[in-house]
Amino acid sequence: MRDITSTDIIRALDDYRINKQKESFKKAKTAISKCFDYGITMTYCDDNPAKKISLEQLFRGIKTKNYAYLKTIDEVIELKKRVINSTSITPPLRRLFFSAIYSYTPQ
């Protein structure tokens, strides 16, 4: 692990960069960074080269996708009604929806 540099990591993830897949690159970089954090803890290495990689510089001009979210309490209530009235949602999935809905905090 001591011989791996940030350049090596960028080369390993180059397909994501070439295809402009910023989110996939970020997830892979995070996983690699966690491995290096573990390596530091176990004294396999002294440094985490993944933390030196700047996504902003590699992906200039590529914006991160923003996903839709609920903005008002009325939208939350409407979603809750749809989940209750849906016949295609299984009970475990319904519980998952409700746990997400009940943990909602308006902006």
Backbone as ProteinMPNN parsed JSONL, in Angstrom:
{"seq_chain_A": "MRDITSTDIIRALDDYRINKQKESFKKAKTAISKCFDYGITMTYCDDNPAKKISLEQLFRGIKTKNYAYLKTIDEVIELKKRVINSTSITPPLRRLFFSAIYSYTPQ", "coords_chain_A": {"N_chain_A": [[0.816, -1.201, 0.0], [2.039, 1.171, 0.528], [3.315, 2.027, -1.758], [1.437, 2.963, -3.548], [0.085, 5.668, -5.333], [-1.737, 8.822, -5.652], [-2.025, 9.275, -8.345], [-1.955, 6.687, -9.39], [-4.393, 5.749, -8.438], [-6.183, 7.434, -9.772], [-5.683, 6.606, -12.404], [-6.617, 3.972, -12.23], [-9.313, 4.419, -11.942], [-9.987, 5.608, -14.274], [-11.813, 5.101, -16.378], [-14.289, 5.921, -15.398], [-13.829, 8.666, -15.229], [-13.307, 9.37, -17.9], [-15.761, 8.734, -19.072], [-17.286, 10.603, -17.86], [-18.565, 10.11, -15.406], [-19.179, 11.202, -12.661], [-20.361, 10.713, -10.098], [-20.077, 7.907, -9.786], [-17.301, 7.709, -9.854], [-16.727, 9.137, -7.537], [-17.888, 7.487, -5.549], [-16.334, 5.151, -5.811], [-13.818, 6.204, -5.224], [-14.22, 6.93, -2.566], [-14.561, 4.406, -1.379], [-12.012, 3.338, -1.805], [-10.542, 5.144, -0.319], [-11.428, 4.539, 2.255], [-10.297, 2.017, 2.537], [-7.596, 2.714, 2.592], [-7.617, 4.245, 4.938], [-8.076, 2.225, 6.776], [-5.709, 0.808, 6.322], [-3.85, 2.657, 7.324], [-4.557, 2.623, 10.01], [-3.856, -0.001, 10.649], [-1.178, 0.133, 10.304], [-0.142, -0.416, 7.728], [0.379, 1.441, 5.873], [1.335, 4.934, 5.593], [-0.013, 7.113, 4.703], [-2.898, 8.529, 3.028], [-3.53, 8.433, -0.139], [-5.833, 8.774, -1.663], [-7.313, 10.795, -0.566], [-6.15, 13.046, -1.517], [-7.063, 13.528, -4.022], [-8.794, 15.661, -6.099], [-12.05, 16.114, -6.88], [-13.285, 18.258, -8.099], [-11.346, 19.355, -9.76], [-10.829, 17.256, -11.529], [-13.281, 16.863, -12.742], [-14.17, 19.235, -14.036], [-16.67, 21.506, -14.936], [-18.632, 19.573, -15.066], [-21.647, 18.94, -13.718], [-23.015, 17.811, -10.619], [-25.612, 15.442, -10.376], [-28.738, 16.386, -9.205], [-31.171, 15.033, -7.162], [-34.725, 14.59, -7.038], [-36.652, 15.887, -4.345], [-38.775, 16.118, -1.445], [-40.382, 19.126, -0.78], [-42.227, 20.5, 0.76], [-44.469, 20.2, 3.577], [-46.982, 19.464, 2.76], [-46.487, 17.972, 0.438], [-45.292, 15.773, 1.597], [-47.406, 14.701, 3.076], [-49.129, 14.047, 0.966], [-47.584, 12.072, -0.32], [-47.564, 10.141, 1.698], [-50.275, 9.411, 1.741], [-50.494, 8.259, -0.804], [-48.81, 6.036, -0.504], [-50.169, 4.596, 1.463], [-52.556, 3.99, 0.109], [-51.698, 2.463, -2.013], [-51.62, -0.589, -3.801], [-49.612, -2.103, -4.741], [-47.34, -2.02, -3.228], [-45.261, -3.794, -1.113], [-45.553, -5.043, 2.3], [-42.992, -4.876, 3.786], [-41.642, -2.946, 2.231], [-43.417, -0.844, 2.434], [-43.16, -0.239, 5.169], [-40.55, 0.686, 5.119], [-40.835, 2.986, 3.519], [-42.479, 4.492, 5.243], [-40.779, 4.84, 7.441], [-38.887, 6.506, 6.312], [-40.507, 8.675, 5.611], [-41.481, 9.522, 8.114], [-39.174, 10.376, 9.287], [-38.662, 12.68, 8.053], [-37.575, 16.016, 7.769], [-38.556, 19.265, 7.384], [-37.139, 21.744, 5.18]], "CA_chain_A": [[0.0, 0.0, 0.0], [2.899, 2.352, 0.63], [3.782, 2.426, -3.086], [0.323, 3.46, -4.366], [-0.039, 7.129, -5.318], [-3.03, 9.314, -6.131], [-2.012, 9.081, -9.8], [-2.341, 5.296, -9.625], [-5.84, 5.635, -8.175], [-6.873, 8.1, -10.892], [-5.564, 5.703, -13.57], [-7.491, 2.811, -12.007], [-10.7, 4.863, -12.091], [-10.008, 6.467, -15.456], [-13.021, 4.891, -17.187], [-15.331, 6.807, -14.855], [-13.49, 10.045, -15.577], [-13.47, 9.519, -19.351], [-17.196, 8.696, -19.365], [-17.895, 11.698, -17.099], [-19.416, 9.527, -14.367], [-18.64, 11.802, -11.443], [-20.872, 10.039, -8.896], [-19.447, 6.588, -9.694], [-15.908, 7.97, -9.494], [-16.728, 9.56, -6.137], [-18.163, 6.305, -4.715], [-15.159, 4.278, -5.858], [-12.754, 6.909, -4.495], [-14.553, 6.826, -1.142], [-14.256, 3.029, -0.968], [-10.551, 3.216, -1.778], [-10.093, 5.963, 0.804], [-11.694, 3.762, 3.479], [-9.275, 0.965, 2.596], [-6.359, 3.342, 3.043], [-7.785, 4.589, 6.353], [-7.838, 0.972, 7.496], [-4.276, 0.535, 6.206], [-3.155, 3.541, 8.258], [-4.84, 2.101, 11.348], [-3.111, -1.251, 10.836], [0.212, 0.493, 9.988], [0.294, -0.92, 6.428], [0.807, 2.613, 5.136], [1.392, 6.136, 6.412], [-0.716, 8.202, 4.047], [-4.074, 8.171, 2.241], [-3.435, 9.203, -1.387], [-7.161, 9.031, -2.232], [-7.812, 12.073, -0.048], [-5.492, 14.132, -2.249], [-7.695, 13.658, -5.339], [-9.817, 16.7, -6.141], [-13.091, 15.85, -7.882], [-13.572, 19.491, -8.824], [-10.368, 19.536, -10.828], [-10.97, 16.184, -12.52], [-14.584, 16.943, -13.411], [-14.541, 20.631, -14.264], [-17.774, 21.723, -15.856], [-19.642, 18.514, -14.966], [-22.426, 19.167, -12.506], [-23.561, 16.652, -9.931], [-27.05, 15.315, -10.543], [-29.55, 16.57, -8.008], [-32.355, 14.202, -7.225], [-35.926, 15.232, -6.533], [-36.939, 15.701, -2.935], [-40.012, 16.754, -1.001], [-40.047, 20.469, -0.307], [-43.205, 21.018, 1.728], [-45.162, 19.192, 4.381], [-48.115, 18.996, 1.952], [-45.975, 16.91, -0.434], [-45.066, 14.606, 2.457], [-48.737, 14.147, 3.369], [-49.6, 13.431, -0.282], [-46.838, 10.829, -0.507], [-48.053, 9.191, 2.7], [-51.578, 8.923, 1.26], [-50.253, 7.36, -1.943], [-48.236, 4.79, 0.011], [-51.254, 3.884, 2.163], [-53.557, 3.524, -0.857], [-51.093, 1.639, -3.06], [-51.78, -2.041, -3.645], [-48.434, -2.786, -5.285], [-46.216, -1.914, -2.292], [-45.244, -4.882, -0.132], [-45.462, -4.531, 3.683], [-41.665, -4.387, 4.18], [-41.344, -1.71, 1.519], [-44.285, 0.178, 3.027], [-42.52, 0.175, 6.426], [-39.382, 1.473, 4.749], [-41.335, 4.294, 3.111], [-42.947, 5.234, 6.409], [-39.639, 5.265, 8.262], [-38.294, 7.67, 5.636], [-41.446, 9.788, 5.687], [-41.573, 10.028, 9.486], [-37.916, 11.031, 9.657], [-38.563, 13.889, 7.22], [-37.519, 17.321, 8.431], [-38.654, 20.283, 6.336], [-35.995, 22.659, 5.051]], "C_chain_A": [[0.858, 1.263, 0.0], [3.315, 2.885, -0.742], [2.693, 3.031, -3.964], [0.207, 4.971, -4.201], [-1.427, 7.541, -5.798], [-3.13, 9.185, -7.658], [-2.417, 7.661, -10.158], [-3.845, 5.106, -9.439], [-6.625, 6.267, -9.322], [-6.821, 7.226, -12.139], [-6.508, 4.504, -13.434], [-8.955, 3.172, -12.225], [-10.914, 5.705, -13.346], [-11.248, 6.29, -16.327], [-14.162, 5.787, -16.712], [-15.078, 8.253, -15.278], [-13.733, 10.291, -17.065], [-14.949, 9.57, -19.728], [-17.993, 9.73, -18.581], [-18.901, 11.199, -16.071], [-18.891, 9.961, -12.997], [-19.088, 11.057, -10.187], [-20.233, 8.665, -8.704], [-17.986, 6.721, -9.292], [-15.816, 8.295, -8.009], [-16.949, 8.373, -5.202], [-16.954, 5.378, -4.665], [-14.0, 4.893, -5.076], [-12.98, 6.818, -2.989], [-14.23, 5.433, -0.616], [-12.748, 2.819, -0.848], [-9.986, 3.983, -0.58], [-10.301, 5.232, 2.132], [-10.684, 2.631, 3.638], [-7.949, 1.533, 3.093], [-6.447, 3.785, 4.509], [-7.558, 3.362, 7.228], [-6.346, 0.627, 7.48], [-3.448, 1.397, 7.149], [-3.337, 3.042, 9.688], [-4.012, 0.861, 11.648], [-1.609, -1.088, 10.546], [0.748, -0.169, 8.714], [0.82, 0.219, 5.562], [0.755, 3.827, 6.059], [0.505, 7.258, 5.899], [-1.923, 7.66, 3.283], [-4.066, 8.993, 0.954], [-4.793, 9.51, -2.009], [-7.709, 10.371, -1.756], [-7.201, 13.267, -0.77], [-6.133, 14.392, -3.607], [-8.838, 14.661, -5.26], [-10.817, 16.398, -7.257], [-13.375, 17.091, -8.719], [-12.6, 19.694, -9.982], [-10.501, 18.48, -11.914], [-12.234, 16.329, -13.351], [-15.034, 18.386, -13.575], [-15.664, 20.727, -15.276], [-18.848, 20.65, -15.821], [-20.362, 18.689, -13.645], [-22.912, 17.843, -11.933], [-25.068, 16.64, -10.126], [-27.728, 15.547, -9.199], [-30.834, 15.783, -8.175], [-33.541, 14.926, -6.587], [-36.095, 14.936, -5.044], [-38.218, 16.451, -2.587], [-39.68, 18.092, -0.358], [-40.998, 20.979, 0.768], [-43.862, 19.865, 2.474], [-46.374, 18.645, 3.616], [-47.691, 17.877, 1.002], [-45.729, 15.636, 0.358], [-46.395, 13.924, 2.756], [-49.301, 13.447, 2.142], [-48.896, 12.105, -0.547], [-47.319, 9.759, 0.47], [-49.394, 8.588, 2.261], [-51.397, 7.939, 0.108], [-49.699, 6.02, -1.489], [-49.319, 3.959, 0.684], [-52.218, 3.259, 1.164], [-52.998, 2.602, -1.935], [-51.298, 0.154, -2.766], [-50.532, -2.795, -4.095], [-47.224, -2.744, -4.34], [-46.322, -3.021, -1.256], [-45.116, -4.3, 1.282], [-44.055, -4.103, 4.107], [-41.29, -3.065, 3.506], [-42.18, -0.557, 2.069], [-43.681, 0.689, 4.34], [-41.293, 1.042, 6.15], [-39.787, 2.885, 4.321], [-41.737, 5.126, 4.331], [-41.801, 5.666, 7.31], [-38.945, 6.47, 7.64], [-39.198, 8.885, 5.745], [-41.472, 10.377, 7.098], [-40.273, 10.67, 9.951], [-37.694, 12.316, 8.872], [-38.504, 15.139, 8.1], [-37.55, 18.382, 7.344], [-37.475, 21.239, 6.359], [-36.324, 24.027, 5.582]], "O_chain_A": [[0.426, 2.309, -0.485], [3.633, 4.067, -0.875], [2.999, 3.564, -5.03], [0.227, 5.491, -3.085], [-2.196, 6.714, -6.289], [-4.225, 9.004, -8.191], [-3.145, 7.452, -11.129], [-4.485, 4.381, -10.201], [-7.614, 5.702, -9.788], [-7.815, 7.116, -12.857], [-7.122, 4.077, -14.412], [-9.749, 2.33, -12.645], [-11.905, 6.426, -13.459], [-11.691, 7.251, -16.956], [-14.907, 6.341, -17.52], [-16.009, 8.973, -15.641], [-14.304, 11.314, -17.44], [-15.349, 10.349, -20.594], [-19.223, 9.739, -18.625], [-19.962, 11.796, -15.889], [-18.251, 9.191, -12.282], [-18.272, 10.798, -9.303], [-19.886, 8.297, -7.582], [-17.488, 5.939, -8.482], [-14.939, 7.792, -7.307], [-16.277, 8.258, -4.177], [-16.592, 4.879, -3.6], [-13.287, 4.194, -4.355], [-12.029, 6.648, -2.226], [-13.683, 5.296, 0.479], [-12.273, 2.196, 0.101], [-9.062, 3.517, 0.086], [-9.455, 5.298, 3.023], [-10.264, 2.323, 4.754], [-7.265, 0.916, 3.909], [-5.459, 3.707, 5.239], [-6.929, 3.445, 8.283], [-5.788, 0.209, 8.494], [-2.458, 0.93, 7.712], [-2.393, 3.036, 10.478], [-3.522, 0.689, 12.765], [-0.865, -2.068, 10.546], [1.942, -0.454, 8.618], [1.603, 0.0, 4.638], [0.206, 3.764, 7.159], [0.298, 8.252, 6.595], [-1.967, 6.481, 2.934], [-4.543, 10.128, 0.947], [-4.891, 10.434, -2.817], [-8.485, 11.012, -2.465], [-7.696, 14.386, -0.64], [-5.79, 15.367, -4.277], [-9.744, 14.514, -4.439], [-10.466, 16.424, -8.437], [-13.671, 16.988, -9.909], [-12.99, 20.15, -11.057], [-10.306, 18.774, -13.093], [-12.257, 15.961, -14.526], [-16.182, 18.711, -13.272], [-15.615, 20.108, -16.339], [-19.878, 20.794, -16.48], [-19.754, 18.595, -12.578], [-23.183, 16.889, -12.662], [-25.724, 17.679, -10.055], [-27.336, 14.971, -8.184], [-31.498, 15.863, -9.209], [-33.368, 15.767, -5.706], [-35.724, 13.867, -4.561], [-38.679, 17.307, -3.342], [-38.804, 18.179, 0.503], [-40.612, 21.804, 1.597], [-43.81, 18.711, 2.047], [-46.751, 17.488, 3.804], [-48.451, 16.933, 0.783], [-45.934, 14.536, -0.155], [-46.493, 12.699, 2.693], [-49.888, 12.371, 2.258], [-49.529, 11.129, -0.951], [-47.462, 8.595, 0.096], [-49.61, 7.385, 2.401], [-52.068, 6.908, 0.053], [-50.074, 4.979, -2.028], [-49.378, 2.745, 0.492], [-52.652, 2.122, 1.349], [-53.766, 2.017, -2.699], [-51.163, -0.293, -1.627], [-50.411, -3.996, -3.854], [-46.199, -3.365, -4.621], [-47.352, -3.168, -0.597], [-44.624, -3.183, 1.446], [-43.917, -3.054, 4.737], [-40.699, -2.183, 4.128], [-41.702, 0.575, 2.159], [-43.682, 1.892, 4.601], [-41.034, 2.012, 6.863], [-39.153, 3.863, 4.717], [-41.387, 6.301, 4.442], [-41.849, 6.753, 7.886], [-38.47, 7.354, 8.353], [-38.72, 10.001, 5.947], [-41.484, 11.597, 7.258], [-40.275, 11.435, 10.915], [-36.657, 12.964, 9.012], [-39.278, 15.293, 9.044], [-36.678, 18.408, 6.476], [-36.89, 21.509, 7.408], [-35.478, 24.921, 5.553]]}, "name": "protein", "num_of_chains": 1, "seq": "MRDITSTDIIRALDDYRINKQKESFKKAKTAISKCFDYGITMTYCDDNPAKKISLEQLFRGIKTKNYAYLKTIDEVIELKKRVINSTSITPPLRRLFFSAIYSYTPQ"}
